[in-house]
């Protein structure tokens, strides 16, 4: 068989469907990434809790999801929940599955990043008069985010690829479309090569973007307006403390 006869699919005919499938994969990824980030951070904070019961619950969830295939939560959510009367759409089931699975990994990333922030940062913020919530939001989180960024970028790309497994529930993403095109053309080699190239075109720019963001952060990017305002308030607060301290002996 000649190469010219292998690559003989009318891709112009299937291009609109492939574009919709690619956008659907990105939609799954965007919604799930936000959800997994929030839930993963919550799990990490619970894991670091001093209450052993809460920490144990978070650790148990994390270990369970980390040590099972992604298809298990997909099947449990999409096929299992209807048996107890909870019926979800394909998109809802797909997003919840991605969030449930990847939040376990995000939890470990955040836990390591939070623990990687020096304890001196807490002490410095306390000395500057910042309360615990302000310290966590404006001092700890930005530094932990910098530590977590490389791993988060890797997981984001992996999540895009993970949407391919939603073909098992007809998730209307790229691999689902690949099955449809293959059944129409009977040319699986060409179809899956092209689908692989589409995934590469989706993932590679994300990898470059994360790398560029990481370089920008590590190069000492100027403080944003909110952080500048906070820094000014801290300086003013310390100046007031010093001024009051100087006035006390005179009183």
GROMACS elastic network, one bead per residue, 0.5 to 0.9 nm:
[ bonds ]
;  ai    aj funct       b0    kb
    1     4     6  0.84585   500
    1     5     6  0.68341   500
    1     6     6  0.74694   500
    2     5     6  0.54299   500
    2     6     6  0.67161   500
    3     6     6  0.50978   500
    3     7     6  0.64852   500
    4     7     6  0.55832   500
    4     8     6  0.68097   500
    5     8     6  0.57038   500
    6     9     6  0.81996   500
    6   187     6  0.72974   500
    6   189     6  0.77804   500
    6   190     6  0.66249   500
    7   187     6  0.84526   500
    7   189     6  0.87482   500
    7   190     6  0.59393   500
    7   191     6  0.88515   500
    8    11     6  0.85982   500
    8   187     6  0.85752   500
    8   190     6  0.82031   500
    9    12     6  0.86736   500
    9    13     6  0.88724   500
    9    14     6  0.89934   500
    9   185     6  0.70877   500
    9   187     6  0.78252   500
    9   190     6  0.78358   500
    9   191     6  0.81620   500
   10    13     6  0.56372   500
   10    14     6  0.70432   500
   10    15     6  0.89487   500
   11    14     6  0.50506   500
   11    15     6  0.57641   500
   12    15     6  0.51111   500
   12    16     6  0.79087   500
   13    16     6  0.73286   500
   13    17     6  0.84123   500
   14    17     6  0.54484   500
   14    18     6  0.62120   500
   14    19     6  0.87055   500
   14   181     6  0.77155   500
   15    18     6  0.50387   500
   15    19     6  0.60717   500
   15    20     6  0.86544   500
   16    19     6  0.50720   500
   16    20     6  0.62794   500
   16    21     6  0.86056   500
   17    20     6  0.51417   500
   17    21     6  0.61443   500
   17    22     6  0.86281   500
   17   177     6  0.73605   500
   18    22     6  0.60644   500
   18    23     6  0.85448   500
   18   173     6  0.83983   500
   18   174     6  0.66349   500
   18   177     6  0.68009   500
   18   178     6  0.84932   500
   18   195     6  0.87043   500
   18   198     6  0.88404   500
   19    22     6  0.50828   500
   19    23     6  0.61856   500
   19    24     6  0.85036   500
   19   174     6  0.87842   500
   20    23     6  0.51191   500
   20    24     6  0.60685   500
   20    25     6  0.86527   500
   20   172     6  0.86091   500
   20   173     6  0.79869   500
   20   174     6  0.86587   500
   21    25     6  0.62153   500
   21    26     6  0.86913   500
   21   172     6  0.60834   500
   21   174     6  0.50072   500
   21   175     6  0.84826   500
   21   176     6  0.82165   500
   21   177     6  0.68248   500
   22    25     6  0.50701   500
   22    26     6  0.63391   500
   22    27     6  0.85789   500
   22   173     6  0.63837   500
   22   174     6  0.59483   500
   22   198     6  0.78779   500
   22   199     6  0.82223   500
   22   202     6  0.80544   500
   23    26     6  0.50371   500
   23    27     6  0.60516   500
   23    28     6  0.86311   500
   23   173     6  0.80872   500
   24    28     6  0.61769   500
   24    29     6  0.85028   500
   24   171     6  0.86207   500
   24   172     6  0.70696   500
   24   173     6  0.56924   500
   24   174     6  0.82069   500
   25    28     6  0.51599   500
   25    29     6  0.61898   500
   25    30     6  0.86573   500
   25   160     6  0.67133   500
   25   161     6  0.87259   500
   25   163     6  0.61800   500
   25   164     6  0.80229   500
   25   171     6  0.88037   500
   25   172     6  0.82221   500
   25   173     6  0.52892   500
   25   174     6  0.69938   500
   26    30     6  0.59469   500
   26    31     6  0.85692   500
   26   160     6  0.69014   500
   26   163     6  0.87557   500
   26   173     6  0.89889   500
   26   202     6  0.83430   500
   27    30     6  0.51642   500
   27    31     6  0.62156   500
   27    32     6  0.83073   500
   28    31     6  0.56108   500
   28    32     6  0.59528   500
   28    33     6  0.83265   500
   28    91     6  0.74220   500
   28    94     6  0.72469   500
   28    95     6  0.59218   500
   28    98     6  0.82877   500
   28   159     6  0.89123   500
   28   160     6  0.81000   500
   28   163     6  0.71116   500
   28   173     6  0.88296   500
   29    32     6  0.51728   500
   29    33     6  0.57097   500
   29    34     6  0.85145   500
   29    95     6  0.79139   500
   29    98     6  0.82271   500
   29   156     6  0.76913   500
   29   159     6  0.62367   500
   29   160     6  0.57286   500
   29   162     6  0.88138   500
   29   163     6  0.73535   500
   30    33     6  0.52489   500
   30    34     6  0.64118   500
   30    35     6  0.86899   500
   31    34     6  0.55096   500
   31    35     6  0.62944   500
   31    36     6  0.86247   500
   31    95     6  0.68478   500
   31    99     6  0.86450   500
   32    36     6  0.58016   500
   32    37     6  0.82814   500
   32    94     6  0.86507   500
   32    95     6  0.53002   500
   32    96     6  0.72466   500
   32    97     6  0.85542   500
   32    98     6  0.58744   500
   32    99     6  0.51910   500
   32   100     6  0.89690   500
   32   102     6  0.85260   500
   32   159     6  0.83759   500
   33    36     6  0.51418   500
   33    37     6  0.59442   500
   33    38     6  0.86073   500
   33    98     6  0.81601   500
   33    99     6  0.70878   500
   33   102     6  0.82427   500
   33   103     6  0.87029   500
   33   155     6  0.89275   500
   33   156     6  0.68991   500
   33   159     6  0.77195   500
   34    37     6  0.51597   500
   34    38     6  0.63193   500
   34    39     6  0.86157   500
   34    99     6  0.84451   500
   35    38     6  0.53349   500
   35    39     6  0.60585   500
   35    40     6  0.82181   500
   35    95     6  0.85251   500
   35    96     6  0.84692   500
   35    98     6  0.88570   500
   35    99     6  0.57912   500
   35   100     6  0.88164   500
   35   103     6  0.79636   500
   36    39     6  0.51085   500
   36    40     6  0.55245   500
   36    41     6  0.82573   500
   36    98     6  0.75648   500
   36   100     6  0.70186   500
   36   101     6  0.81469   500
   36   102     6  0.59951   500
   36   104     6  0.82021   500
   36   105     6  0.89581   500
   36   106     6  0.69675   500
   36   107     6  0.87699   500
   37    40     6  0.50811   500
   37    41     6  0.60936   500
   37    42     6  0.86368   500
   37    99     6  0.83108   500
   37   102     6  0.85195   500
   37   103     6  0.64870   500
   37   106     6  0.64115   500
   37   107     6  0.81672   500
   37   152     6  0.88991   500
   38    41     6  0.52592   500
   38    42     6  0.63599   500
   38    43     6  0.87408   500
   38   103     6  0.81081   500
   39    42     6  0.50526   500
   39    43     6  0.61677   500
   39    44     6  0.85947   500
   39    99     6  0.77582   500
   39   100     6  0.83513   500
   39   103     6  0.59288   500
   39   104     6  0.86081   500
   39   106     6  0.83726   500
   39   107     6  0.78609   500
   40    43     6  0.50189   500
   40    44     6  0.61158   500
   40    45     6  0.86597   500
   40    99     6  0.87340   500
   40   102     6  0.79186   500
   40   104     6  0.62336   500
   40   105     6  0.74414   500
   40   108     6  0.79241   500
   40   109     6  0.85095   500
   40   110     6  0.73253   500
   41    45     6  0.62225   500
   41    46     6  0.85676   500
   41   103     6  0.81174   500
   41   106     6  0.71807   500
   41   107     6  0.57812   500
   41   109     6  0.89346   500
   41   110     6  0.61762   500
   41   111     6  0.79616   500
   42    45     6  0.51878   500
   42    46     6  0.61672   500
   42    47     6  0.85212   500
   42   107     6  0.76917   500
   43    46     6  0.50333   500
   43    47     6  0.59992   500
   43    48     6  0.86482   500
   43    55     6  0.87092   500
   43    58     6  0.56726   500
   43    59     6  0.81744   500
   43    61     6  0.87241   500
   43    62     6  0.80258   500
   43   103     6  0.79292   500
   43   104     6  0.77754   500
   43   106     6  0.87154   500
   43   107     6  0.56075   500
   43   108     6  0.86615   500
   43   110     6  0.89152   500
   43   111     6  0.86176   500
   44    48     6  0.63079   500
   44    49     6  0.87180   500
   44    55     6  0.89456   500
   44    58     6  0.76303   500
   44    59     6  0.88457   500
   44   104     6  0.89665   500
   44   106     6  0.81942   500
   44   108     6  0.67201   500
   44   109     6  0.83283   500
   44   110     6  0.60118   500
   44   111     6  0.50086   500
   44   112     6  0.87700   500
   44   114     6  0.85637   500
   45    48     6  0.51157   500
   45    49     6  0.62854   500
   45    55     6  0.86088   500
   45    58     6  0.89229   500
   45   107     6  0.84367   500
   45   110     6  0.85132   500
   45   111     6  0.73450   500
   45   114     6  0.88853   500
   46    49     6  0.50219   500
   46    50     6  0.86331   500
   46    51     6  0.86160   500
   46    54     6  0.60527   500
   46    55     6  0.54679   500
   46    56     6  0.87251   500
   46    57     6  0.82993   500
   46    58     6  0.60824   500
   46    59     6  0.86237   500
   47    50     6  0.84829   500
   47    52     6  0.87054   500
   47    54     6  0.70427   500
   47    56     6  0.71447   500
   47    57     6  0.79976   500
   47    58     6  0.54062   500
   47    59     6  0.61524   500
   47   107     6  0.84730   500
   47   111     6  0.76398   500
   48    51     6  0.86118   500
   48    54     6  0.89417   500
   48    55     6  0.64086   500
   48   111     6  0.73969   500
   48   115     6  0.88843   500
   49    52     6  0.71833   500
   49    53     6  0.89832   500
   49    54     6  0.67618   500
   49    55     6  0.56904   500
   50    53     6  0.88470   500
   50    54     6  0.81600   500
   50    55     6  0.73082   500
   51    54     6  0.55886   500
   51    55     6  0.62645   500
   51    56     6  0.86217   500
   52    56     6  0.58615   500
   52    57     6  0.85565   500
   53    56     6  0.50963   500
   53    57     6  0.62859   500
   53    58     6  0.87863   500
   54    57     6  0.52283   500
   54    58     6  0.64074   500
   54    59     6  0.86386   500
   55    58     6  0.52768   500
   55    59     6  0.61027   500
   55    60     6  0.85638   500
   56    59     6  0.50206   500
   56    60     6  0.59587   500
   56    61     6  0.85680   500
   57    60     6  0.51749   500
   57    61     6  0.62853   500
   57    62     6  0.86452   500
   58    61     6  0.52698   500
   58    62     6  0.61709   500
   58    63     6  0.86440   500
   59    62     6  0.50860   500
   59    63     6  0.60732   500
   59    64     6  0.84939   500
   60    63     6  0.52738   500
   60    64     6  0.60759   500
   60    65     6  0.86809   500
   61    64     6  0.52175   500
   61    65     6  0.62778   500
   61    66     6  0.84982   500
   61   104     6  0.73119   500
   62    65     6  0.54700   500
   62    66     6  0.60023   500
   62    67     6  0.85985   500
   62   101     6  0.88211   500
   62   103     6  0.80089   500
   62   105     6  0.73939   500
   62   107     6  0.73707   500
   62   108     6  0.79626   500
   63    66     6  0.51126   500
   63    67     6  0.61264   500
   63    68     6  0.88686   500
   63   104     6  0.74876   500
   64    67     6  0.54947   500
   64    68     6  0.66532   500
   64   104     6  0.85200   500
   65    68     6  0.56314   500
   65    69     6  0.80283   500
   65    70     6  0.82263   500
   65    73     6  0.82936   500
   65   100     6  0.76591   500
   65   101     6  0.57599   500
   65   102     6  0.82138   500
   65   103     6  0.87197   500
   65   104     6  0.61176   500
   65   105     6  0.84541   500
   66    69     6  0.81001   500
   66    70     6  0.89826   500
   66   101     6  0.73304   500
   66   102     6  0.83121   500
   66   104     6  0.61749   500
   66   105     6  0.67644   500
   68    71     6  0.83459   500
   68    72     6  0.68820   500
   68    73     6  0.85681   500
   68   101     6  0.89898   500
   69    72     6  0.57135   500
   69    73     6  0.79318   500
   69   101     6  0.89074   500
   70    73     6  0.60509   500
   70    74     6  0.66336   500
   70    97     6  0.79246   500
   70    98     6  0.80484   500
   70   101     6  0.65596   500
   70   102     6  0.89678   500
   70   162     6  0.81967   500
   70   165     6  0.80454   500
   71    75     6  0.60251   500
   71    76     6  0.84333   500
   71    97     6  0.86314   500
   71   165     6  0.71911   500
   71   166     6  0.83331   500
   71   168     6  0.83699   500
   72    75     6  0.53305   500
   72    76     6  0.60753   500
   72    77     6  0.85474   500
   72    97     6  0.89554   500
   73    77     6  0.58920   500
   73    78     6  0.82922   500
   73    96     6  0.88225   500
   73    97     6  0.56450   500
   73    98     6  0.84147   500
   73   100     6  0.75254   500
   73   101     6  0.71470   500
   74    77     6  0.54055   500
   74    78     6  0.59684   500
   74    79     6  0.79937   500
   74    93     6  0.71386   500
   74    94     6  0.68230   500
   74    96     6  0.83865   500
   74    97     6  0.52384   500
   74    98     6  0.80234   500
   74   165     6  0.87754   500
   74   166     6  0.76724   500
   74   168     6  0.85998   500
   74   169     6  0.81389   500
   75    78     6  0.52246   500
   75    79     6  0.52151   500
   75    80     6  0.64971   500
   75    81     6  0.89596   500
   75    97     6  0.87492   500
   75   168     6  0.86123   500
   75   169     6  0.81803   500
   76    79     6  0.56415   500
   76    81     6  0.64683   500
   76    97     6  0.88008   500
   77    80     6  0.55785   500
   77    81     6  0.53406   500
   77    82     6  0.81582   500
   77    86     6  0.89961   500
   77    87     6  0.88847   500
   77    88     6  0.81314   500
   77    93     6  0.60674   500
   77    94     6  0.84623   500
   77    96     6  0.78451   500
   77    97     6  0.68428   500
   78    81     6  0.63108   500
   78    82     6  0.72792   500
   78    87     6  0.76594   500
   78    88     6  0.68199   500
   78    89     6  0.81691   500
   78    90     6  0.74102   500
   78    92     6  0.89582   500
   78    93     6  0.55723   500
   78    94     6  0.79324   500
   78    97     6  0.86023   500
   78   169     6  0.75237   500
   79    82     6  0.62020   500
   79    83     6  0.76138   500
   79    87     6  0.87336   500
   79   169     6  0.88809   500
   80    83     6  0.56835   500
   80    84     6  0.76615   500
   80    86     6  0.87920   500
   81    84     6  0.55303   500
   81    85     6  0.66393   500
   81    86     6  0.51995   500
   81    87     6  0.65093   500
   81    88     6  0.81947   500
   82    88     6  0.77782   500
   83    86     6  0.72650   500
   83    87     6  0.84553   500
   84    87     6  0.85931   500
   87    93     6  0.88910   500
   88    91     6  0.80109   500
   88    92     6  0.58813   500
   88    93     6  0.57515   500
   89    92     6  0.51771   500
   89    93     6  0.60514   500
   89    94     6  0.84076   500
   90    93     6  0.51847   500
   90    94     6  0.59473   500
   90    95     6  0.85601   500
   90   166     6  0.87837   500
   90   169     6  0.69157   500
   90   170     6  0.74022   500
   90   171     6  0.59636   500
   90   172     6  0.86424   500
   91    94     6  0.50759   500
   91    95     6  0.61253   500
   91    96     6  0.85217   500
   91   171     6  0.67867   500
   91   172     6  0.88128   500
   92    95     6  0.52848   500
   92    96     6  0.60695   500
   92    97     6  0.84376   500
   93    96     6  0.52222   500
   93    97     6  0.59924   500
   93    98     6  0.85874   500
   93   169     6  0.89777   500
   94    97     6  0.51598   500
   94    98     6  0.62339   500
   94    99     6  0.86281   500
   94   163     6  0.80384   500
   94   166     6  0.65321   500
   94   169     6  0.82812   500
   94   171     6  0.71470   500
   95    98     6  0.51244   500
   95    99     6  0.60722   500
   95   100     6  0.84871   500
   96    99     6  0.50350   500
   96   100     6  0.59346   500
   96   101     6  0.84460   500
   97   100     6  0.51662   500
   97   101     6  0.60741   500
   97   102     6  0.84805   500
   98   101     6  0.52442   500
   98   102     6  0.58881   500
   98   103     6  0.80471   500
   98   159     6  0.76110   500
   98   162     6  0.80102   500
   98   163     6  0.80027   500
   99   102     6  0.54866   500
   99   103     6  0.56257   500
   99   104     6  0.86295   500
  100   103     6  0.56281   500
  100   104     6  0.70836   500
  101   104     6  0.59187   500
  101   105     6  0.75729   500
  102   105     6  0.52338   500
  102   106     6  0.61954   500
  102   107     6  0.84961   500
  102   155     6  0.79249   500
  102   159     6  0.77777   500
  103   107     6  0.58431   500
  103   108     6  0.86540   500
  104   107     6  0.51361   500
  104   108     6  0.67188   500
  104   109     6  0.89532   500
  105   108     6  0.52800   500
  105   109     6  0.63858   500
  105   110     6  0.87499   500
  105   155     6  0.82259   500
  106   110     6  0.60689   500
  106   111     6  0.83989   500
  106   151     6  0.85954   500
  106   152     6  0.72759   500
  106   155     6  0.80431   500
  107   110     6  0.52183   500
  107   111     6  0.59832   500
  107   112     6  0.85706   500
  108   111     6  0.50396   500
  108   112     6  0.61514   500
  108   113     6  0.85185   500
  109   112     6  0.53602   500
  109   113     6  0.61992   500
  109   114     6  0.86802   500
  109   147     6  0.88603   500
  109   148     6  0.60634   500
  109   151     6  0.68855   500
  109   152     6  0.75131   500
  110   114     6  0.59517   500
  110   115     6  0.83908   500
  110   144     6  0.72938   500
  110   145     6  0.79875   500
  110   147     6  0.86887   500
  110   148     6  0.63543   500
  111   114     6  0.52476   500
  111   115     6  0.61315   500
  111   116     6  0.84288   500
  112   115     6  0.51915   500
  112   116     6  0.59878   500
  112   144     6  0.85215   500
  112   147     6  0.85048   500
  112   148     6  0.79619   500
  113   117     6  0.67402   500
  113   143     6  0.81305   500
  113   145     6  0.71665   500
  113   146     6  0.82138   500
  113   147     6  0.54328   500
  113   148     6  0.55567   500
  114   117     6  0.56029   500
  114   118     6  0.89028   500
  114   140     6  0.72189   500
  114   141     6  0.75926   500
  114   143     6  0.82193   500
  114   144     6  0.52449   500
  114   145     6  0.84913   500
  114   147     6  0.84458   500
  114   148     6  0.87429   500
  115   118     6  0.76324   500
  115   119     6  0.86950   500
  115   144     6  0.82386   500
  116   119     6  0.88189   500
  116   143     6  0.88326   500
  116   144     6  0.71734   500
  116   147     6  0.76395   500
  117   120     6  0.84328   500
  117   121     6  0.72505   500
  117   122     6  0.88994   500
  117   140     6  0.68029   500
  117   143     6  0.66514   500
  117   144     6  0.63349   500
  117   147     6  0.85406   500
  118   121     6  0.56754   500
  118   122     6  0.76696   500
  119   122     6  0.53894   500
  119   123     6  0.66611   500
  119   124     6  0.88126   500
  120   124     6  0.59805   500
  120   125     6  0.84936   500
  121   124     6  0.50868   500
  121   125     6  0.61242   500
  121   126     6  0.85207   500
  121   135     6  0.86867   500
  121   139     6  0.73407   500
  121   140     6  0.75145   500
  122   125     6  0.52295   500
  122   126     6  0.61363   500
  122   127     6  0.85906   500
  122   132     6  0.85121   500
  122   135     6  0.70991   500
  122   136     6  0.85363   500
  122   139     6  0.81109   500
  122   140     6  0.78776   500
  123   126     6  0.50738   500
  123   127     6  0.61169   500
  123   128     6  0.86088   500
  124   127     6  0.50576   500
  124   128     6  0.62301   500
  124   129     6  0.88412   500
  125   129     6  0.65113   500
  125   130     6  0.54948   500
  125   131     6  0.79240   500
  125   132     6  0.85901   500
  125   134     6  0.88557   500
  125   135     6  0.61162   500
  125   139     6  0.75582   500
  125   234     6  0.89271   500
  126   129     6  0.51756   500
  126   130     6  0.53698   500
  126   131     6  0.67891   500
  126   132     6  0.78901   500
  126   135     6  0.78262   500
  127   130     6  0.74873   500
  127   238     6  0.88102   500
  128   234     6  0.61970   500
  128   235     6  0.81717   500
  128   237     6  0.72244   500
  128   238     6  0.62934   500
  129   234     6  0.76243   500
  129   237     6  0.73886   500
  129   238     6  0.79499   500
  130   133     6  0.81600   500
  130   134     6  0.60595   500
  130   135     6  0.59429   500
  130   234     6  0.79720   500
  131   134     6  0.54729   500
  131   135     6  0.60674   500
  131   136     6  0.86278   500
  132   135     6  0.50380   500
  132   136     6  0.60718   500
  132   137     6  0.86572   500
  133   136     6  0.51175   500
  133   137     6  0.61957   500
  133   138     6  0.85201   500
  134   137     6  0.52208   500
  134   138     6  0.58388   500
  134   139     6  0.75459   500
  135   138     6  0.55255   500
  135   139     6  0.50419   500
  135   140     6  0.63412   500
  135   141     6  0.85251   500
  136   139     6  0.56780   500
  136   141     6  0.59161   500
  136   142     6  0.88156   500
  137   140     6  0.62960   500
  137   141     6  0.54291   500
  137   142     6  0.75140   500
  138   141     6  0.63324   500
  138   142     6  0.64589   500
  138   143     6  0.89118   500
  138   227     6  0.73161   500
  138   230     6  0.80540   500
  139   142     6  0.60376   500
  139   143     6  0.67319   500
  139   144     6  0.88722   500
  140   143     6  0.54561   500
  140   144     6  0.60214   500
  140   145     6  0.84992   500
  141   144     6  0.50055   500
  141   145     6  0.58678   500
  141   146     6  0.85883   500
  142   145     6  0.50976   500
  142   146     6  0.64350   500
  142   147     6  0.89144   500
  143   146     6  0.52268   500
  143   147     6  0.65598   500
  143   148     6  0.87871   500
  144   147     6  0.50835   500
  144   148     6  0.60990   500
  144   149     6  0.85178   500
  145   149     6  0.58241   500
  146   149     6  0.53091   500
  146   150     6  0.80943   500
  146   214     6  0.76359   500
  146   217     6  0.73032   500
  146   218     6  0.81160   500
  147   150     6  0.72898   500
  147   151     6  0.83972   500
  148   151     6  0.56683   500
  148   152     6  0.59939   500
  148   153     6  0.86476   500
  149   153     6  0.60533   500
  149   154     6  0.86375   500
  149   210     6  0.77888   500
  149   213     6  0.87030   500
  149   214     6  0.69051   500
  150   153     6  0.52182   500
  150   154     6  0.64067   500
  150   155     6  0.87953   500
  150   210     6  0.73829   500
  150   211     6  0.76641   500
  150   214     6  0.71770   500
  151   154     6  0.50811   500
  151   155     6  0.62388   500
  151   156     6  0.86410   500
  152   155     6  0.50489   500
  152   156     6  0.61208   500
  152   157     6  0.87731   500
  152   210     6  0.88027   500
  153   156     6  0.50488   500
  153   157     6  0.64620   500
  153   158     6  0.86212   500
  153   206     6  0.78215   500
  153   207     6  0.68215   500
  153   209     6  0.88265   500
  153   210     6  0.56879   500
  153   211     6  0.81027   500
  154   157     6  0.53551   500
  154   158     6  0.62175   500
  154   159     6  0.86482   500
  154   207     6  0.74408   500
  154   210     6  0.85406   500
  155   159     6  0.59638   500
  155   160     6  0.86892   500
  156   159     6  0.50460   500
  156   160     6  0.65473   500
  156   161     6  0.89182   500
  156   203     6  0.87657   500
  156   206     6  0.80464   500
  156   207     6  0.87059   500
  157   160     6  0.52401   500
  157   161     6  0.66114   500
  157   162     6  0.86233   500
  157   202     6  0.86224   500
  157   203     6  0.56090   500
  157   204     6  0.82060   500
  157   206     6  0.67454   500
  157   207     6  0.69022   500
  158   161     6  0.51173   500
  158   162     6  0.59616   500
  158   163     6  0.88436   500
  158   203     6  0.84204   500
  159   163     6  0.64227   500
  160   163     6  0.55449   500
  160   164     6  0.77176   500
  160   199     6  0.79967   500
  160   202     6  0.78913   500
  160   203     6  0.70095   500
  161   164     6  0.57480   500
  161   165     6  0.81477   500
  161   199     6  0.71721   500
  161   203     6  0.79548   500
  162   165     6  0.58378   500
  162   166     6  0.77581   500
  163   166     6  0.54146   500
  163   167     6  0.78856   500
  163   171     6  0.82606   500
  163   173     6  0.72130   500
  163   174     6  0.84600   500
  163   175     6  0.86066   500
  164   167     6  0.59568   500
  164   168     6  0.86557   500
  164   171     6  0.84906   500
  164   173     6  0.68365   500
  164   174     6  0.67000   500
  164   175     6  0.54891   500
  164   176     6  0.78190   500
  165   168     6  0.60881   500
  165   169     6  0.83362   500
  165   171     6  0.85218   500
  165   175     6  0.78041   500
  166   169     6  0.55196   500
  166   170     6  0.64310   500
  166   171     6  0.50224   500
  166   172     6  0.80366   500
  166   173     6  0.74077   500
  166   175     6  0.81610   500
  166   176     6  0.79629   500
  167   171     6  0.52385   500
  167   172     6  0.70456   500
  167   173     6  0.69432   500
  167   174     6  0.81389   500
  167   175     6  0.58611   500
  167   177     6  0.86260   500
  167   179     6  0.87257   500
  168   171     6  0.73306   500
  168   176     6  0.81561   500
  169   172     6  0.86575   500
  169   176     6  0.89368   500
  170   173     6  0.78524   500
  170   176     6  0.60390   500
  171   174     6  0.87577   500
  171   175     6  0.87114   500
  171   176     6  0.66863   500
  172   175     6  0.79032   500
  172   176     6  0.54708   500
  172   177     6  0.66073   500
  173   176     6  0.54652   500
  173   177     6  0.63819   500
  173   178     6  0.87949   500
  174   177     6  0.50560   500
  174   178     6  0.60986   500
  174   179     6  0.87821   500
  174   195     6  0.68529   500
  174   198     6  0.84286   500
  174   199     6  0.82360   500
  175   179     6  0.63571   500
  175   180     6  0.87543   500
  175   192     6  0.84147   500
  175   195     6  0.73349   500
  176   179     6  0.52831   500
  176   180     6  0.65960   500
  176   181     6  0.89138   500
  177   180     6  0.50424   500
  177   181     6  0.62151   500
  177   182     6  0.85066   500
  177   195     6  0.89975   500
  178   181     6  0.51488   500
  178   182     6  0.59866   500
  178   183     6  0.85435   500
  178   188     6  0.83258   500
  178   191     6  0.63515   500
  178   192     6  0.67371   500
  178   195     6  0.68495   500
  179   182     6  0.50803   500
  179   183     6  0.61705   500
  179   184     6  0.86629   500
  179   188     6  0.84428   500
  179   191     6  0.86577   500
  179   192     6  0.89883   500
  180   183     6  0.52309   500
  180   184     6  0.63657   500
  180   185     6  0.87928   500
  181   184     6  0.50297   500
  181   185     6  0.60489   500
  181   186     6  0.79198   500
  181   187     6  0.83068   500
  181   188     6  0.84287   500
  181   191     6  0.71480   500
  182   185     6  0.52148   500
  182   186     6  0.50486   500
  182   187     6  0.57002   500
  182   188     6  0.53553   500
  182   189     6  0.88943   500
  182   190     6  0.89364   500
  182   191     6  0.64671   500
  182   192     6  0.85212   500
  183   186     6  0.55842   500
  183   187     6  0.81896   500
  183   188     6  0.84730   500
  184   187     6  0.84269   500
  185   188     6  0.80000   500
  185   191     6  0.87766   500
  186   189     6  0.89809   500
  187   190     6  0.58473   500
  187   191     6  0.62642   500
  187   192     6  0.87673   500
  188   191     6  0.50416   500
  188   192     6  0.59289   500
  188   193     6  0.83392   500
  189   192     6  0.56189   500
  189   193     6  0.62126   500
  189   194     6  0.87080   500
  190   193     6  0.52020   500
  190   194     6  0.62061   500
  190   195     6  0.86329   500
  191   194     6  0.52793   500
  191   195     6  0.61925   500
  191   196     6  0.86152   500
  192   196     6  0.59510   500
  192   197     6  0.84578   500
  193   196     6  0.51071   500
  193   197     6  0.62784   500
  193   198     6  0.87625   500
  194   198     6  0.62648   500
  194   199     6  0.87460   500
  195   199     6  0.63094   500
  195   200     6  0.86104   500
  196   199     6  0.51379   500
  196   200     6  0.62423   500
  196   201     6  0.87110   500
  197   201     6  0.62239   500
  197   202     6  0.87144   500
  198   201     6  0.50192   500
  198   202     6  0.63448   500
  198   203     6  0.87294   500
  199   202     6  0.50430   500
  199   203     6  0.60956   500
  199   204     6  0.84010   500
  200   203     6  0.51517   500
  200   204     6  0.56696   500
  200   205     6  0.85575   500
  201   204     6  0.57128   500
  201   205     6  0.68559   500
  202   205     6  0.63899   500
  202   206     6  0.70015   500
  203   206     6  0.51909   500
  203   207     6  0.63017   500
  203   208     6  0.88107   500
  204   207     6  0.50687   500
  204   208     6  0.62849   500
  204   209     6  0.85865   500
  205   209     6  0.59854   500
  205   210     6  0.85721   500
  206   210     6  0.61620   500
  206   211     6  0.85473   500
  207   210     6  0.52755   500
  207   211     6  0.62037   500
  207   212     6  0.86234   500
  208   211     6  0.50904   500
  208   212     6  0.60962   500
  208   213     6  0.85997   500
  209   212     6  0.50807   500
  209   213     6  0.61563   500
  209   214     6  0.85561   500
  210   213     6  0.50571   500
  210   214     6  0.60917   500
  210   215     6  0.86247   500
  211   214     6  0.50483   500
  211   215     6  0.62085   500
  211   216     6  0.85791   500
  212   215     6  0.51360   500
  212   216     6  0.61343   500
  212   217     6  0.86912   500
  213   217     6  0.62048   500
  213   218     6  0.85814   500
  214   217     6  0.52117   500
  214   218     6  0.61226   500
  214   219     6  0.85045   500
  215   218     6  0.51271   500
  215   219     6  0.59619   500
  215   220     6  0.89267   500
  216   219     6  0.52514   500
  216   220     6  0.69732   500
  216   221     6  0.60663   500
  217   220     6  0.57326   500
  217   221     6  0.55995   500
  218   221     6  0.74464   500
  220   223     6  0.85826   500
  221   224     6  0.87928   500
  223   226     6  0.80606   500
  223   227     6  0.59036   500
  223   228     6  0.59400   500
  224   227     6  0.53766   500
  224   228     6  0.60909   500
  224   229     6  0.86355   500
  225   228     6  0.50524   500
  225   229     6  0.61411   500
  225   230     6  0.86362   500
  226   229     6  0.51242   500
  226   230     6  0.62467   500
  226   231     6  0.86340   500
  227   231     6  0.60393   500
  227   232     6  0.85219   500
  228   231     6  0.50561   500
  228   232     6  0.61618   500
  228   233     6  0.86536   500
  229   232     6  0.50997   500
  229   233     6  0.62571   500
  229   234     6  0.86974   500
  230   233     6  0.50508   500
  230   234     6  0.62109   500
  230   235     6  0.86527   500
  231   234     6  0.50886   500
  231   235     6  0.62285   500
  231   236     6  0.86384   500
  232   235     6  0.50977   500
  232   236     6  0.61459   500
  232   237     6  0.85176   500
  233   236     6  0.50656   500
  233   237     6  0.59954   500
  233   238     6  0.85709   500
  234   237     6  0.50242   500
  234   238     6  0.61879   500
  234   239     6  0.85450   500
  235   238     6  0.51938   500
  235   239     6  0.61412   500
  235   240     6  0.86828   500
  236   240     6  0.61965   500
  236   241     6  0.86610   500
  237   240     6  0.51298   500
  237   241     6  0.62957   500
  237   242     6  0.87034   500
  238   241     6  0.50371   500
  238   242     6  0.62070   500
  238   243     6  0.85659   500
  239   242     6  0.50973   500
  239   243     6  0.60902   500
  239   244     6  0.86289   500
  240   244     6  0.60743   500
  240   245     6  0.84334   500
  241   244     6  0.52294   500
  241   245     6  0.61255   500
  241   246     6  0.86958   500
  242   245     6  0.50605   500
  242   246     6  0.62852   500
  242   247     6  0.88083   500
  243   246     6  0.51743   500
  243   247     6  0.63829   500
  243   248     6  0.89274   500
  244   247     6  0.51191   500
  244   248     6  0.63573   500
  245   248     6  0.54546   500
  245   249     6  0.77360   500
  246   249     6  0.65359   500
  246   250     6  0.76491   500
  247   250     6  0.53701   500
  247   251     6  0.63977   500
  248   251     6  0.50755   500
